[in-house]
Every structure is written in structure tokens, then in C-alpha cells.
Amino acid sequence: MRSTIPSGSNQSKPTAPDAGRHVGIYAPSVAGCIIGRWHQSGCASRYHATVNTDCAVGRDTANHSDCCFVAVDVETANASLASICEIGMVSFASTGVVEGWQTLVNPGDRFDPVNVSIHGIDESAVNQASRFPDVAPRISALLHGKTVVSHMAFDRVALNRACEKHNLPSIDCTWLDTARVCRRAWPKFARRGYGLAAIASWCGIQFDHHRAQEDARAAGSILLCAVSATGLSVSDWVVRSRQPIGPYGLTAGGARRW
């Protein structure tokens, strides 16, 4: 997902997460408050974080008790959305990242050179990885009943297609598209420039694009920015994201309409 950042707007940027890339000790942060370490085991990795509840985003969103969600991203081997070759999930609280999980998946399908050029995953990388039916129970357990965040519909549709392909039940969760959130939270992104990389750059979020867990972390951090900037909770955004974009400005009663 690549797009340019619209110029010519005087709209101020939100106070945003900041994160380093994973080299040895991995230290992503929301307003500099998350410190942790990646644990690598075979084709899967897991991130454990310590959360500082004094961080800025934590203060901005502390009044939203439902600000807990799981962000998800997948990479695919080819144009078939069912050909998931990597999945990453990051759980969030109001203070930021709580925990992350990522695994390679053997899609049992061919790898298109175009896809490989984007994410760098090929047949050799997934030779020892589990098939989707083997990891599906864990995915379902982590997402069941949760608000699940992704940037655009690709990840939601891919997971549904993979479940259909393998005759598995769909995941019972509430989906929230952060691209739709961005288009409603910030008028400058209402019509264009709302790709993940562009929004993350504008928010000051550093991440390793096209790695599943990194993209998931970026999407979740963007949602926390929108919660902080608008005062709407995550559950409010579930509703608002399904409504038309705009109008922006103040209501007759003086309250800001998002």
C-alpha cells in the first residue's frame, strides 16, 4: 500500500507513536513508552512489552475503557487473497502495544515474483512453516470476540478467503478499517493519500513496511492517534467508520463533528 502525502494543508499532525526497527532489542514506543524484546522460534516470533502508563497517548486515551483491540496484517504469495504466507497480530491497550505475534505460513501455492518483490518472502522461507489450517485455531483464539483492526479491507478479506478455502469457520470478531478512520478523522486524507505508509509517515510512525507484524503495529498506532486527536473511542470509530465521510466542522451546538 503506497501513496503520496497530500500537501498544502495547515492541519496539525497528531502526537504520534514513534518506533525503531527490530534489530536485537526491539524498542517500539507510543510516545516513547514501550520497551521490549522479540523472541524468535522457528517460523514464528513474539514480542513482549512493558507499558509505561504515563505516556502521552495513554493520558489522551485513558478515559476510553474500550481502547483495547488487536491489529492484524497479512502478506500473500500471489494474487489469490487466500494465499497467506505471513500473518502478524499486535494487541493494543490505551497506552499502546501490549504484545505481538507473527508467523510465516506455507500457503501451498506458488509465489508470484511481484509479491516476493514487495515482502521478500519466497518458497524457501516457508518450507518449514505450518499450513493455514494448523495456525487457524490460534488466530481464531486471539481474535475471537475482539475489535480487529486492519488498514483497508485486504487483510479481512484474505483471512475470510483462507478460511473458505480450507473449509474453516470465519472468525467471529468486529472489524475496523483504519483507512476509513483516517478519512474521517483528518479531512486532508478524506479523498486521497490514506495509504498505510503515507499516514504512518504523517503521524511520525516508523515501521518496516510489508512485514506483517510491523504493518499491524503501524495500523494500530494510527488508530490510537485518531482516538487521541478526535476524542472518539474505538467503539465510537467502529460506528463512525461505517458512516459517510464528512461534513467536517462544528455542529449547531458547537460540538465538533467527526
C-alpha positions in Angstrom: 0.0 0.0 0.0 1.9 3.0 -1.3 0.6 6.6 -1.7 1.8 10.1 -1.5 1.1 12.5 1.3 -1.2 15.4 0.2 0.5 18.8 0.6 -0.9 22.2 1.1 -2.7 21.6 4.3 -2.2 23.5 7.5 -3.8 20.8 9.6 -1.6 20.0 12.5 -0.2 16.5 13.0 -1.3 14.4 16.0 1.0 13.4 18.8 2.1 10.1 17.4 3.8 6.9 18.2 7.5 6.5 17.4 9.2 3.2 16.8 12.5 1.8 15.9 13.1 -1.2 13.6 13.7 -4.6 15.0 17.4 -5.3 15.4 18.3 -7.3 18.5 16.5 -5.5 21.3 13.3 -4.1 19.6 12.0 -0.9 21.2 8.8 0.3 19.6 7.1 3.1 21.5 4.0 5.1 21.8 5.3 8.5 22.8 8.5 6.7 23.9 6.8 4.4 26.4 7.1 0.8 25.1 10.2 -1.3 25.7 10.5 -5.0 25.0 12.3 -7.8 23.2 11.5 -10.0 20.2 11.6 -13.8 20.8 12.3 -15.8 17.6 11.3 -19.5 17.4 11.4 -21.2 14.1 9.0 -19.5 11.7 7.2 -17.6 14.5 8.2 -14.6 16.6 6.6 -13.0 19.6 7.0 -9.6 21.2 6.7 -8.9 24.9 6.4 -5.3 26.0 6.5 -3.3 29.2 3.9 -0.5 29.1 4.5 2.8 30.8 1.1 4.2 31.7 2.4 7.7 32.0 3.0 8.0 28.2 1.2 10.8 26.3 -1.1 8.7 24.2 -2.0 6.8 27.4 -3.1 10.0 29.0 -5.0 11.1 26.0 -7.0 7.9 25.7 -7.2 6.9 29.3 -10.8 7.9 29.5 -11.7 5.3 26.9 -12.1 2.0 28.7 -12.7 0.1 25.5 -9.5 1.2 23.9 -8.3 -2.4 23.6 -8.1 -4.1 20.2 -5.9 -6.3 18.0 -4.3 -5.1 14.8 -3.8 -7.6 12.0 -1.9 -7.7 8.8 -1.2 -10.5 6.3 1.1 -10.9 3.3 0.2 -13.2 0.4 2.1 -15.3 -2.0 0.3 -14.3 -5.2 -2.9 -12.5 -6.4 -5.1 -15.0 -4.6 -6.1 -13.5 -1.3 -6.3 -16.9 0.2 -2.5 -17.5 -0.4 -1.5 -16.1 3.0 2.3 -16.5 3.6 2.7 -14.4 6.7 0.4 -13.1 9.4 1.1 -10.7 12.2 -1.0 -9.6 15.1 -0.4 -6.9 17.7 -2.6 -6.3 20.7 -3.1 -2.8 22.0 -4.3 -1.1 25.1 -4.9 2.6 25.6 -1.2 3.0 26.4 0.0 1.4 23.2 1.4 -2.0 22.2 0.9 -4.8 24.7 2.0 -7.9 22.8 2.7 -9.0 19.3 2.8 -12.3 17.4 3.9 -13.2 13.9 4.4 -16.4 11.9 5.2 -17.5 8.4 2.6 -19.6 6.7 3.1 -22.2 3.9 0.3 -21.3 1.5 0.7 -24.5 -0.5 0.7 -22.2 -3.6 3.0 -20.6 -6.0 4.9 -17.4 -5.2 4.5 -14.6 -7.7 7.7 -12.6 -8.3 5.7 -9.4 -7.9 4.6 -10.4 -4.4 8.0 -11.6 -3.5 9.5 -8.2 -4.6 7.2 -6.5 -2.2 7.6 -8.5 1.0 10.7 -10.6 0.3 9.1 -13.9 1.3 9.5 -16.9 -1.1 9.1 -20.6 -1.2 12.3 -21.3 0.6 11.3 -19.1 3.5 8.1 -21.1 4.2 9.3 -24.6 3.6 9.2 -25.5 7.3 6.3 -23.3 8.1 2.8 -24.5 9.1 -0.1 -24.5 6.7 -3.0 -22.2 7.4 -5.3 -24.8 8.9 -2.6 -25.5 11.5 -2.4 -21.9 12.6 -6.0 -21.0 12.2 -7.1 -22.2 15.7 -4.5 -19.9 17.3 -5.6 -17.0 15.1 -9.2 -17.5 15.9 -8.5 -17.8 19.6 -6.6 -14.5 19.6 -9.2 -12.6 17.6 -12.5 -14.1 18.8 -14.9 -11.5 20.1 -12.3 -8.7 19.7 -12.3 -5.5 17.8 -9.8 -6.3 15.0 -8.1 -3.5 13.2 -6.6 -3.6 9.7 -5.6 -0.9 7.2 -8.0 -1.3 4.3 -10.1 -4.4 3.7 -7.3 -6.6 2.2 -6.4 -8.4 5.4 -10.0 -9.0 6.4 -10.9 -10.4 3.0 -7.7 -12.5 2.9 -8.4 -14.2 6.2 -12.0 -14.9 5.2 -10.9 -16.3 1.8 -8.3 -18.6 3.5 -10.9 -19.9 5.9 -13.3 -20.6 3.0 -10.5 -22.3 1.0 -9.8 -24.7 3.9 -13.5 -25.1 4.9 -12.9 -23.4 8.3 -15.4 -21.2 10.1 -15.0 -17.5 9.7 -13.5 -15.5 12.6 -16.1 -14.1 14.9 -14.9 -10.5 15.6 -15.7 -6.9 14.9 -13.6 -5.4 12.1 -12.4 -1.8 12.0 -10.7 -0.4 8.9 -8.1 2.3 9.9 -8.1 3.7 6.3 -11.8 4.6 6.8 -10.9 6.0 10.2 -8.2 8.3 8.7 -10.5 9.5 6.0 -13.0 10.7 8.7 -10.6 11.8 11.4 -8.4 14.1 9.2 -10.1 16.0 6.3 -6.9 16.2 4.3 -7.0 12.4 3.9 -10.7 12.2 3.0 -10.2 11.7 -0.7 -6.5 10.6 -1.2 -3.2 9.9 0.4 -4.6 7.5 3.0 -2.3 4.5 2.3 -0.6 3.0 5.3 2.9 4.3 4.6 1.6 7.8 3.9 -0.5 8.0 7.1 2.2 6.4 9.2 4.8 8.9 7.9 2.5 11.8 8.6 1.9 10.6 12.1 5.6 10.0 12.7 5.3 6.2 13.0 8.5 4.4 11.9 8.0 0.8 10.8 9.3 -1.9 8.4 6.7 -1.8 5.7 5.4 -5.1 4.2 6.3 -7.2 7.2 3.0 -8.4 8.7 3.5 -7.6 12.3 5.1 -4.2 11.6 2.2 -3.2 9.3 -0.2 -4.3 12.0 1.6 -2.3 14.6 1.5 0.8 12.4 -2.2 0.4 11.8 -2.9 0.1 15.5 -0.8 3.1 16.3 -2.6 5.1 13.7 -5.9 4.2 15.3 -4.6 5.4 18.7 -3.6 8.7 17.0 -7.1 9.1 15.7 -8.6 8.3 19.1 -6.4 10.9 20.7 -7.0 13.5 18.0 -10.8 13.2 17.9 -11.8 12.1 21.4 -13.8 9.3 19.9 -13.3 5.8 21.4 -12.5 2.7 19.5 -16.1 1.6 19.7 -17.2 5.0 18.5 -14.9 4.6 15.5 -16.5 1.2 14.7 -19.8 3.1 14.2 -18.3 6.3 12.7 -16.2 4.4 10.1 -19.4 3.0 8.6 -21.0 6.4 8.1 -20.4 8.8 5.2 -17.3 10.9 5.1 -17.9 14.5 6.4 -19.3 17.0 6.7 -16.5 18.4 8.9 -16.6 21.3 11.2 -18.8 22.3 14.1 -22.4 21.3 14.7 -25.1 23.8 15.6 -24.5 23.1 19.3 -20.8 23.9 19.0 -19.5 20.3 19.2 -17.0 19.1 16.6 -18.5 16.7 14.1 -16.1 13.9 13.1 
